[in-house]
Amino acid sequence: MKIKHRYLMLIGGLAILAGCQNNKSVPAEKAITAAEIKKYISALANDSMMGRKPFTAGEDKAIKYISEQFKLAGLEPGNNGSYFQDVPMVQITSTPSPAMEITGGKTPLSLHATTDFVTFSRREVDSVALKNSPLIFAGYGVVAPEYHWNDYAGLDVKGKTVVVLVNDPGFKNGDPTFFKGDTMTYYGRWTYKYEEAARQGAAGVLIIHQKEPASYGWEVVSNSNTGAKLYLQQKDKHMNRCKVEGWITEDMGKKLLAEVGITGDFRALARKKDFKAIPLKQSVTLTINNQLKYSTSHNVIGTLKGSSQPGEYVLYTAHWDHLGVGKPNAKGDSIYNGAVDNADGVAAIISVAKAFNMAKEKPKRSIVFLAVTAEEQGLLGSEYYATHPIYPVNKTVADLNMDALGDYGETKDIAVTGKGQNDLEDYVDEIVKAQGLSTVGDRHPGSGSYYRSDHFNFAKVGVPALDINNGSISAVHEGSYGEAKQKDYGDNRYHQQADNYTDTMDATGMAQIANILYEVGTKLGNETIFPGWKNGSEFKAIREKSMK
C-alpha cells in the first residue's frame, strides 16, 4: 500500500508557477487547501457512511454525497446525463470449512480458518470442494517468457493444488537485472498468481504469506479475504478460475515444505534458475460454501467540458469504497472508515474539480473526474470503466490517480509510483523542481505499488497513468518523522478500523499532492500532444496500437 512541505509559500508558489507555464488558471486565492480537503474527508469517513462498502447503504450515501459535490463543483453529469456508471457485480460470501485438512505427510495438519488460512472461490456456485487434492510447490508460480522463466514447465496441475510464494524471483535476489530486481513486476502480484494457476488448470492455489515480500501483515490478508467479496459479473460465471484461491501463513507454509525436506530460505531455492516444481507428497481437503448476490454498484463521473478540444480527455481518478462494517476490534470499533484509504483521494479530486471550475480560463481539453467503486475488492470499478469506457481510451490523454495520500504533512520529496514508466513523470519533475523539491521512486519497490491502485487498469489499456504521493522527508519535522509515520500507518491503520478522521489530521501533504496534480492536469488540458510511455514499459506497445 502506498503511504504518503514545502513551506507555507507553497500555495502561492503553485499559482505563480502555473501562470508562468502558460496556464493562467491557478489564482492564489483559489488554490486547494488542507482545510477544504479535510472538510470532505470528515464527511466521507464519518460513521454514517458505514465504511463505504459497495452493495450496502454505505454505498448509497457515499455516491450520493460525491455526485452532489461534483455538481456543486460545476461538473456536468459524465455519463449521458447521469453522474453514475452502473457496474454489474456479483457478491460472493465464501465460508470455508473450519479446518483445512492436510494428509499424507509424516504428521497430518489441521489448519484453522482465519488464523492459519483464508480461502474463497470466485465460482458462482453454491459450493466447491477439494478432496485429497495433491499439493505441489510451484515456486513463485510465474510464467514469464521475456525473463526465460517458467515455474510450471513440464507440470500437469489439473486436479491439483499449487502452493506458491508472493512476489517474484527478482525480489532480494541481489541482481537488479534479474526480473526487475527488488522492484516487483506484475508477476509478483497475488492477482497474477491466481490468474496463472487458473490458466494452468489447477484446482486450487494457495499463496504462502510473508510480510517482507508482501509488504503487509497477515491481518491485512485476513481482513481483506474473509466475508463477502465482489467480482465483476462474467458470462462464464468465473468457472474458468480455480475452485479455491487463498493464502496460508508463513508458519503453515514452513510446515508443509518441511515434510519434503525443504527448510531454511525457500525463497532462495525457488529463485534458482534451475528450480523445478516439487510435489509435496501431501493432499488437501477443504469445502467452501458460497452465498451469491447479484447487484449493481456505481462509479461516479463528472465532466468539465473543454473549451476548444472537448473530444480529448484528461482523467482524474480516486476510489470511493472501503471495507464496510466488520467485527469489533479491541476498542469496540467495527467500522472501517478508510479516512486515508481513500476518503482523502476522493476529497482531493473534488477539490481539484472546484479549482478547475473556479479558474478564470477553462482548459481546452475536457477534464473528467471519476470516483470508482470496489478498488478494495480488486480494482473492479476502474477495470469496468477501462473496459467499458464512456470516453474513448485513445482520446484519453492521461489518468491522474490519487490513493491514500499521506496524513503527515508536506514533504521535500514527492514519490512517483512505479517511477520510470511514462512521460507524465516529466511533468511532475518540472513542477516539483521549480518548488525546490525532488522526485523519488518507490521507497519499497518490492510492494508492487504500480499494480495496486486504479491507475493500473488504465495502464493496461494503454492510457499513460500516474500515481504520486508524499515522500518520506518531512518539510517541518527532523529525522525520520515521515518514515515513522508511514510505518505507523502501515502497521496500525491500513485496512483496519483505526483509519479514522480526526480534527488534528495533517492534510497539508494531501493538498500538496492535489495542487501538483492540478498543475499537471492544467498543462495537459491546454496542450495538443499526447504523452506516451517510456522505452522499456510493458504498456508502450498497447498505447501505440490503440493510437493507430
BABA-457869 format. One record per atom (N, C-alpha, C): z, y, x. Coordinates in steps of 0.02 Angstrom, whole numbers, plus 50000, padded with zeros to 5 digits. Each point is the difference from the previous one (the first is absolute). Example, Ala and Ser with C-alpha at 12.3 -4.5 7.8 and 13.67 -1.06 7.14 Angstrom:
BEGIN
503904971650660 500005005949955 500005006050045 499645005349982 500035005950042 500375005549961 
***
This chain:
BEGIN
500004994150042 500005005949958 500005006250044 499685005149976 499985006150040 500605004449984 500355002350050 500535004849987 499815006550036 500075004249973 499745005750030 500595005250002 499825046650226 500235005849964 499695005050042 499744999149977 499845006350031 500555004449976 499945006950013 500525004649980 499815003249934 500425004649976 499885002949935 499345003849996 499725001550058 499365003450000 499434995449980 500144993449991 499474995249985 499605002049939 500345001749946 499655001249937 499525005950007 500255005450027 499565005750010 499464998450050 500184996250052 499524998250051 499434995849972 500184995449953 499484996149968 499505004449964 500265005049965 499565004449962 499545003950046 500285002750055 499595003950046 499474995650032 500214993950021 499534995450032 499434998349953 500184998449937 499484998049953 499505005649991 500235006249997 499555005649992 499545000650059 500254998450060 499585000550060 499464994650000 500094994749959 499514994650001 499535000549940 499815006049983 499525001349947 500244996849935 500625000849987 500334996649945 500315005149953 500155005450004 500235005549957 500394997649939 500304994250003 500294997349938 500724998050006 500355002450051 500694998150007 500435006250010 500055004449950 500435005750008 500724997750013 500355003750042 500674997850020 500464999049941 499935004349948 500464999549944 499864993849957 499434996650011 499834994149961 500124993550038 500275000450061 500104994150041 500454994949965 499904993850015 500404994649972 500695000150031 500515000049961 500695000650024 500404993649988 500534999350039 500444994449991 500345000149932 500195006049977 500345000749936 499564997549943 499355001650004 499544997849948 499944992450000 499924997050058 499954992750004 500634996749974 500585002750018 500634997049977 500065000249924 499725005249969 500035000549927 499654994049968 499434998350026 499634994349973 500344993450017 500264999450061 500354993750018 500594998849954 500395005349987 500604999349959 499834997349931 499425001849974 499794997549935 499744992850005 499584998750048 499694993450006 500504994650021 500515001950039 500494995150024 500645000149958 499975003149942 500575000249955 500104993149968 500624998349986 500154993549969 499614999049935 499845005549965 499654999549936 499304996950009 499735000350061 499344997050013 500054992550012 500604997350004 500134992850002 499634996550057 499935003650057 499694996950058 499254999749998 499685002949949 499275000949996 499614993550011 500234994649971 499634993850008 499454999549947 499404998050021 499474999049950 500204995049946 499715000949941 500124995849941 500695001149970 500345005350018 500655001449971 500005007049969 500555001649965 500075006849973 500015005150056 500204997850060 500005004450058 499305002350017 499514995649993 499305002050011 499805005449950 500144998849937 499805004849948 500275007050015 500635000350021 500305006450014 499705003250063 499884995950051 499755002650063 499295002749993 499554996249969 499315002349996 499935005949953 500425000349949 500005005949955 500215006250039 500524999350041 500235005750040 499475002250050 499694995250034 499505001850051 499405003349968 499764997349944 499435003149966 500165007049976 500605001049977 500215006849979 500005004850060 500234997650057 500025004350059 499295001350026 499564995149995 499305001250018 499695005449956 500144999749936 499745005049954 500285006950016 500655000350013 500315006450018 499735002750066 499784995550043 499725002050064 499275002249994 499734999949939 499325002349989 499474994850010 500184993650002 499514994750010 499714997849933 499354998749999 499684997249942 500134992549998 499984997049940 500054992749997 499444996950043 500174995150041 499534997550050 499584994249977 500134997349941 499634994049978 499695001249931 499455003549999 499635001149937 500455002549944 500375005350015 500435003149950 500714997349997 500154995250042 500684997150001 500305000750069 500665000750002 500365000150064 500164992950024 499804994949963 500204993250016 499404995450012 500074995450046 499534994550009 500374993649986 499764996249952 500324993649985 499914995250058 500544996450016 499994994950053 500264993549970 499554995549978 500224993849968 500324995350050 500604997849984 500384995850046 500344994349962 500204995150036 500424994749972 500665000150037 500544999549962 500674999550028 500204992750000 500174997550059 500214993050005 500724999950026 500444997249961 500694999050021 500084992850022 500024999050065 500044993250029 500734998250012 500204994449974 500684997450011 499954993350036 500154999850064 499954993750037 500604995549987 499944993850018 500574995549998 500575003150040 500634998649981 500565002750038 499984998150073 499684994450015 499964997750069 499294997750017 499815001250061 499384997450028 500194994050043 499744994149982 500204993950034 499504998350055 500254999050061 499594998050057 500224993050021 499544995349998 500174993150017 499524997450053 500204994450030 499574996750050 500245000950071 500435004950011 500255001150067 500634996050012 500305001250057 500624996550017 500555001749951 500015006449979 500515002349954 499665003649942 500074997549937 499715003549943 500305007049995 499585004749981 500225006949992 499955002149927 500505003749977 499995002849933 500085007550006 499455003749991 500015007250008 500175003349934 500425005150002 500235003349939 499585006149984 499815000649938 499585005649978 500355006750014 499615004850021 500205006850016 500335000650068 500494995650014 500355000550065 499604996750056 499654994549986 499624996450051 499245000749991 499795001149938 499285000549987 499885004249938 499405002949997 499745003049938 499304997349990 499844998049939 499334997549985 499785002649933 499355000149990 499705002349937 499304997149996 499695000749942 499324997749991 499595005349964 499405001250024 499555004649965 499614996449945 500004993550000 499614996349951 500275001349930 499555001649954 500205001849933 500084993849957 500494996050017 500174993849965 500764999849991 500224995749955 500724999749985 500424997450058 499714995450039 500394997350056 499534997250053 500244999950061 499664996950056 500514995950038 499764995250038 500474995850038 499694997650064 500414999650051 499844996550061 500434993650000 499684994350006 500364993750000 499864996350064 500485000050044 499924996850066 499375002450035 499905006649998 499435003050034 500135000250075 499574996850041 500114999950072 500005007150029 500465001250047 500065006550032 499635000150067 499645005450013 499645000850062 500165006950029 500195000250063 500115006450034 499335002450025 499745005449969 499335002650017 500055006450040 500515000650042 500065005850043 500045006549961 499545004650015 499985006449964 499564999749938 499684994449987 499594999349940 499395004550001 499695000950059 499485005050009 499334996750016 499485002549967 499314998350019 499655006650015 499905001450064 499725006450022 499444998750050 499384999249975 499444998450045 499905005250055 500125006449984 499885005150050 500494999650059 500564996649989 500484998850053 499984992850025 499504996349977 499934992950019 500644996149985 500245000949939 500654997049982 499944996549932 500254993849998 499994996349937 500584995149997 500535002049966 500584995649993 499874994049954 499465000349962 499844994649954 499464995450026 499805000950063 499464996050028 500154992549994 499544996349969 500074992849994 500514997749950 500285004649961 500524998249952 499734998949930 500264995149967 499904999149928 500675001049967 500085005749967 500655001649971 500034999149925 499494997049971 500004999049928 500594995749979 500385002649952 500594996649975 500615000950044 499925003550056 500545000950048 500275007149997 500575001050032 500325006650003 500035002350072 499725005850013 499995002650068 500615004650011 500304999450058 500555004350021 499725004550055 500055006649991 499685004750046 500495005550020 499825003550053 500415005550026 499745006749976 500445004849992 499805006749982 499735003650062 499585005149989 499665003850052 499434995850030 499725002250056 499424996550028 500134998150073 499574996150031 500134997550068 500055005350053 499765006149987 500045005250050 500685003150008 500434999449948 500655003350000 500464997350054 500215004550044 500454998450056 499704994950049 499344999750001 499664995550046 499985002950071 500045006750006 499985003250064 499305002050022 499504998249961 499305001650017 499725004549945 499915006550013 499755004549948 499304998649977 499634995850036 499314998449981 499974993649958 500564996649991 500024993949961 500165001749928 499534998749954 500025003249934 500065007550014 500505003449973 500115007050018 500685001050032 500224995050037 500655000450031 500555000549948 500455004750010 500575000849954 499805003549936 499395002549995 499775003149938 499744994649954 500324999349943 499814994749954 499295001049973 499624994649998 499374999949964 500134997749929 499495000249958 500104997549932 500174992650000 499814996450052 500164992950004 500764998950002 500385005150017 500724999350004 500375001149935 499655002649950 500335001649936 500114993749959 500565000049964 500154994249957 499464999049947 499705005449977 499474999349950 499424995850027 499835001350064 499474996050031 500204992750005 500624998550018 500224993150009 499884996049935 500175003249943 499904996749936 499264999149984 499615005250014 499284999749987 499674994450040 500164999650064 499684995150044 500214992949981 500644999149985 500234993349980 499634997749938 499885004649953 499634998349940 499284998250016 499685003950045 499324998550020 499944993150031 500534998050035 500004993450033 500164994349952 500215001749939 500144994949950 500704997350001 500475003350032 500694997650003 500325000349931 500464995449988 500385000049937 500555005250002 500295001150059 500545004850007 499985003450067 500325005850005 500055003650063 500685003350003 500354998850055 500675002850012 499995003950065 500215006349998 500035004250059 500724999850027 500074998750064 500675000450032 500155007450013 500535002449969 500195007150009 500375000950066 499795005250036 500385002450058 499995007649997 500575003050012 500065007249989 499565004150046 499974998250064 499625004150047 499255000149984 499674994449994 499285000449985 499855002149928 500474999049954 499885002249931 500145007449992 500485002550039 500245007050000 500475001549942 500254994949966 500505001049949 500414993649994 500595000849969 500474994449996 499874995449940 500384994649997 499924995249947 500145003049931 500455004849997 500175003049936 499385003249968 499575003050041 499385002949974 499554994649971 499944994450036 499594994449976 500284997549934 500654999049997 500314997449940 499925004749941 500145006550011 499955004949945 499285000749974 499524999450046 499305001249981 499664994049970 500294994150007 499644993949980 500384995749951 500495002749966 500354996449948 499925003849934 500054996649946 499915003249935 499275000849983 499865004749955 499325001049976 499575003350054 499394997450009 499515002850046 499355001349961 499655005050022 499395002049966 499394998550043 499464998349967 499364998750032 499445002849957 499465002150031 499415001949961 499734993949965 499795000949938 499714994449963 499354997850033 499904993450004 499404997150030 499694995049951 499354999450002 499654995549954 500224992850009 500144997950062 500194993050011 500754998949993 500365005149977 500724999649990 500374997950064 499735002150057 500304998950066 500054992650018 499594995949969 500034992950017 499704998650069 499705005050031 499744999150068 500545001050053 500595002149978 500555001050047 500414993650008 500404999850054 500454994350010 500464999349939 500224993949987 500484999049946 500645004150013 500224999750062 500645003150019 499905004450060 500245006249996 500025004650056 500735002050010 500205001450062 500695002050009 500215000850072 500645000950009 500315001150065 500604995450008 500164998350062 500634996850016 500345004150056 500654999450004 500365003850051 499854997250069 500165004050051 499904997850069 500414993850015 500634999949976 500434994250013 499694993649971 499745000549939 499704994149970 499364998050036 499625005050022 499414998650039 500154996350065 500535002150033 500214996650062 500194992849987 500334998749944 500204993149985 499394995649986 499515002849964 499394996249987 499654998250065 499915004950043 499634998950063 500394995650048 500665000549999 500414996050046 499924992549986 499834998249937 499914992949983 499444996750040 499525004050024 499464997250041 500045002550071 500605002250020 500115001850069 499785007050020 499845004249951 499805006950016 500635004349999 500225001950058 500595004350006 499835005950044 500465004750005 499885005850043 499525004949966 499585003150040 499565005449976 499374996949969 500024998649935 499414997049969 499445005049990 500145006550003 499475005049998 499574999450063 500334999150057 499634999350063 499564993749998 500264994749970 499614993949993 499385001349958 500095003449944 499455001049953 499485004950025 500165004150049 499505004850025 499614997350060 500164994050022 499614997050054 499294998749977 499525001450044 499304999449980 499794992949985 500384995150025 499834993049984 500454997249945 500345004549962 500444997649947 499614996149947 500274994549979 499734996249945 500554999049948 499805000249937 500484999149946 500384993450008 500635000049979 500444994350011 500264997349934 499854993949981 500314996949941 500764999550011 500385002049951 500735000150008 500334993549979 499614995149976 500264993449981 500555000549947 499955005249960 500475001049945 499595002249940 500304999449941 499665001949938 500465004649959 499685004049957 500375004749959 499894998549927 500545000549963 499974999249927 500325006149967 499645002849953 500235006149967 499615001049935 500355002449949 499675001849937 500125007449986 499485003349975 500065007049979 499795000549927 500435002849959 499835001449931 499825007449993 499465001349963 499755006849993 500065002449928 500185006349993 499935003549936 499465005350009 499525000249954 499425004450007 500025005549947 499805005950022 499955005749954 499395004050020 499545001049953 499405003850014 500085007049971 499855004950041 500065006949976 499595004550045 500065006449989 499615004950037 500475005350029 499945001150065 500355005550032 499505005750007 500215005350035 499575005950002 500045003750066 499415001750026 499965005350050 499975006749965 500265005250032 499985006849972 499535004150044 499515003349968 499495003550039 499845006849971 499995005050044 499815006849981 499525002950050 499575004549979 499475002650043 499965007649997 499905003050058 499835007050006 499265000350017 499585002349954 499284999850009 499775004750055 499574997650043 499755004150055 499565005749976 499985005450039 499645006049979 499244999350009 499784996450052 499284999550012 499764993050019 500464995550018 499834993150016 500444995349959 499995000749934 500494996349958 499894992550001 499414997750023 499864992850001 500234996650063 500385003450043 500304997150059 500755001049995 500384995050023 500714999849981 500464998850060 500525004050003 500554998950048 500584997249960 500264994450020 500494996349960 500695000250033 500515001649960 500704999450021 500314994249960 500384995850035 500334994449965 500734999550019 500384997249953 500704998250010 500174995149944 500414995150014 500184995349947 500635002249964 499984999449933 500565002449960 500524994549987 499844993750011 500434994549979 500544998450050 500534996849976 500504997050044 500214993349969 500614997850013 500204993149986 500394999049935 500125005549963 500324999349935 500754998950002 500244995649957 500724998549994 500124992850019 500504998850043 500154993250022 500744998649995 500224995350041 500714998450000 500405005650031 500605001449974 500415005350030 500194998350072 500025005150043 500244999050068 500765000650002 500285000250059 500735000250007 500315006249968 499605005349994 500245006149968 499865000349925 499734994649974 499854999849929 499355003349980 499585001850049 499375003449986 499454994849993 499665000149943 499474995049988 499315003150000 499945006650007 499355003449993 499715001650069 499394997750010 499635001550061 499615006549989 500325005750016 499715006449982 499415002150044 499964997450061 499435001550042 499885007450012 500515003650021 499935007250011 499525001450058 500114996650056 499555000850057 499364995949989 500094994149973 499444995349990 499884998949925 499605003949965 499585005150028 499995006149954 500595001649971 500035006249960 499805006050042 500164999950065 499845005850041 499255000750012 499634994550004 499285000450007 499675002949938 500224997949941 499735002749938 500195007349994 500625001850017 500215006950000 499565004250045 499814997250056 499585003750048 499305001249972 499694994949968 499325001149975 500005004849940 500534999949961 500045005049946 500045007050030 500395000750053 500085006550034 499345002150031 499634995450030 499355001650028 499515002249945 500024996649944 499575001849944 500145007249977 500645001749995 500185006949981 499745005050050 500054998350065 499775004650052 499255001249994 499624994749988 499285000949991 499845004349939 500364998849946 499865003749939 500175007450006 500515001550040 500225006950006 499645003850055 499594996550037 499635003350054 499505005049972 499875005350037 499545005249977 499294997449996 499824995550046 499334997250000 500044992449990 499644997549952 500004992849987 499534996650049 500154993850019 499574996450047 499324998449969 499514999150044 499324998649978 499964992949971 500324995450032 500024993149975 500564999049950 499944994949958 500534998449953 500584996750037 500605001649979 500614997050028 500314995649946 500114993850016 500254995149952 500704997750021 500454999749952 500694997950012 500134993649960 500184994850037 500074993349970 500694997250016 500414999349948 500654996750006 499914992949975 500064995150046 499814993249983 500614995649984 499864994949962 500514995349979 500054994150048 500554996549996 500094993250028 499854999450075 500155005350039 499964999350072 500494994850025 500605000249970 500534995450023 499844992749982 499514999049957 499814993249981 499414997550040 499785003950050 499434997950041 499425004849998 500135006549995 499495005250001 499504999149942 500244998249942 499554998049946 499645005849967 500355005649987 499685005649967 499445003050042 500115000750064 499485002650044 499434995050008 500174993650002 499474994950003 499555000449939 500325000849941 499605000449939 499555006150001 500285005850020 499585006050002 499434999250050 500154997450059 499504999350052 499434995449979 500154995149959 499494995349977 499735001849931 500325004749966 499765002749935 500055007650003 499635003150047 500105007250012 499755004449943 500375005149985 499775005049951 499485004550032 500115001550064 499525004050039 499724995650055 499345000150013 499704995350047 500325000350069 500104994150030 500334999850065 499555003250054 499334999649992 499575003150051 499935007549991 500325002749948 500055007249991 500725002350010 500444995350016 500705001650014 500075001450075 500165006250017 500005002350069 500554996650041 500594999549970 500584997550036 500564998449951 500454995850021 500634998949964 500575002250044 500425004549974 500595002650035 500614997449963 500354995450031 500544996449967 500685002350023 500495000049955 500695001750018 500474994749972 500384997050045 500454994649980 500635000350042 500575000549966 500664999850033 500065005250055 499925006349982 500065005450048 500735000650022 500105002050062 500665000050030 500475005049967 500624998049990 500505004449970 500515002550051 499765000950062 500465002150054 499755006450034 499595003849965 499815006650026 499344999950038 499805006050020 499375000850037 500064996950070 499424998050025 499994996950066 499485003450045 500104999350064 499545002850049 499384995650009 500044993949976 499444995450004 499804997749930 499364999049990 499744997649937 499694993150012 500234995249962 499794993150010 499384998449958 499484997650033 499384998049967 500004992449994 500034997649939 500014992849990 499344996950022 500034994950041 499394996750024 499565004650042 500325004150041 499635005150040 499424996850037 499435003549997 499394997650033 499484997449952 500125000749934 499554997149951 499415004549981 500135006449984 499455004049973 500055007450018 499485003849981 499945007050019 500525004549967 500324997849947 500505004149967 500585001750047 500124995650047 500535001250049 499855006350042 499365001450011 499815005950039 500185006449962 499934999849934 500205005749959 500755001250007 500384994649997 500735000650008 500185002650069 499674997450051 500145002250069 499905007650007 499465002549972 499855007250005 500555004249968 500204998049941 500525003749963 500674999650035 500184994050021 500654998850030 500065003550068 499484999650041 500035003350065 500065007549994 499675002949949 500055007249989 500725002249984 500404995349978 500705001449984 500464998350059 499724997950056 500404998150057 500324993249994 499734995949955 500274993249989 499534994950032 500164993749993 499584994750027 499924994549949 499474996150008 499924994149958 500144993850042 500274995049967 500154993750032 499764994449955 499924994150029 499844994249960 500624996849971 499924994149974 500584996549971 500524998650053 500625001649985 500544998350047 500114992550000 499854996849945 500084992749996 499334997149977 499504999950045 499334997949979 499974992849977 500504996150019 500014993049978 500154999149927 500225005449966 500174999449930 499385000149955 499425001850029 499384999949961 499985005249945 500275006050014 500075005049947 499345002049969 499454999750038 499365002249972 499774995549943 500274993949996 499804995349948 500534999649945 500475004650000 500584999249956 500085005449949 499525004449992 500035004949947 499305001049971 499965004349950 499405000249958 499375002350035 500065003850054 499405002150036 499594994050023 500324994350012 499664994150026 499444997749952 500135000349935 499494997849953 499385004450001 500105006450016 499425004450006 499634998750065 500384998550053 499684998050062 499584993849990 500244995349962 499644993649989 499335001149968 499915005449961 499355001549970 499635005450039 500265001750059 499645004450046 500215007250000 500425002249954 500205007049997 500485001550058 499855004950043 500485001850052 500685001749969 500514996750023 500655000549968 500535001850051 500435004749981 500505002850046 500694999649968 500474997850040 500705000049980 500415002750058 500335005649991 500415002850053 500715000949976 500465000850047 500705000849983 500355003750056 500625001749988 500405003250052 500134995150056 500035002650061 500144995850058 500744999050008 500224999250062 500704998450012 500375005450039 499655005250023 500325005350040 500185005849954 500635000449982 500225005349955 499905006850030 499805004849958 499915006850023 500655003950008 500534997549970 500635003750002 500584996050028 499954993449999 500554995950025 499834997050068 500484999650042 499904997450068 499994992450001 499764997450056 500054992950013 499584995749953 500284994449982 499644995049961 500145000549926 500125006149975 500175001049930 499474997049954 499375001650013 499464997649958 499954992549999 500044996950059 499974992850004 500574996849962 500605002950007 500584997249965 499915000549925 499725005549976 499885000849929 499484995149974 499484998950039 499504995149981 500314993049995 500404998350049 500304993450001 500494999249941 500385005349987 500484999749944 499634998749935 499445003449990 499624999049938 499754992949996 499704997550055 499734993249999 500534994849989 500595001050029 500534995049995 500395000349935 500105006149974 500495000849947 499735002649933 499365002449999 499765002749937 499324997449979 499584998250046 499324997749983 500034994049953 499695000749942 499984994849949 500704997849979 500465004650002 500684998749978 500205005549950 500544998649964 500235004749949 500235006650029 500135000250065 500265006050032 499465005350013 499374998649984 499475004950010 500025005049942 500505004350001 500155004649945 499865007350020 499895004149950 499955007250011 500705003050004 500095004750046 500615004050004 499815007250010 500425004649978 499875007150009 499985002050074 500324995950042 500025001650072 499404997150038 499564996649965 499414997150032 499615005450036 499804998650062 499625004850040 499254998649988 499685004449962 499304999049983 499545004550040 500255003250052 499575004550040 499464996150036 500154993850021 499494995950031 499464997949951 500214998849938 499514998349948 499525005849989 500285006149997 499585005949991 499545000950061 500254998450058 499605000450061 499374995749995 500094993849979 499434995549993 499545002349944 500295002049943 499595002249944 499575006150019 500295004650037 499625005950021 499434998250048 500144995350046 499474997950046 499424996849962 500174995649953 499484996649963 499655004849951 500345005149978 499675005249960 499475003550042 500175001450061 499515003150045 499414995450013 500154993650013 499464995250012 499544999849939 500304999449941 499604999749939 499615006349986 500285005750018 499655006349990 499385000450045 500084997850062 499435000150046 499474995149976 500204994049982 499534995149975 499655002549937 500395003449958 499745002449937 499485005550006 499955003050058 499535005650010 499454998350050 499974993750022 499494997950046 499414996849963 499484998550038 499444996249973 499954993250034 500344999050055 499964993750036 500484994849970 499874993750016 500444994649981 500314997150063 500665000150007 500314997050060 499874992549999 500024997050060 499874992850004 500554996350036 499854993750015 500464995650036 499835000050074 500504999450041 499904999850072 499724993250022 499675000050056 499744993750027 500584995250012 499904993949980 500524994950007 500394998949936 499935004449951 500354999049937 499664994549960 500404995849969 499724994649960 499695002549935 500085006549984 499755002849938 499355004150009 499795000950061 499425004250015 499364997449968 499884993750007 499384997149973 499985000349924 500574999249968 500045000349927 499795006949975 500255005250032 499835006849980 499265001450011 499764998150058 499305001450015 499544996549950 500184994149979 499604996549951 500025003449933 500605002249978 500075003249935 499645006749998 499985003550055 499685006750002 499244999449998 499734994250018 499284999049996 499784998549929 
***
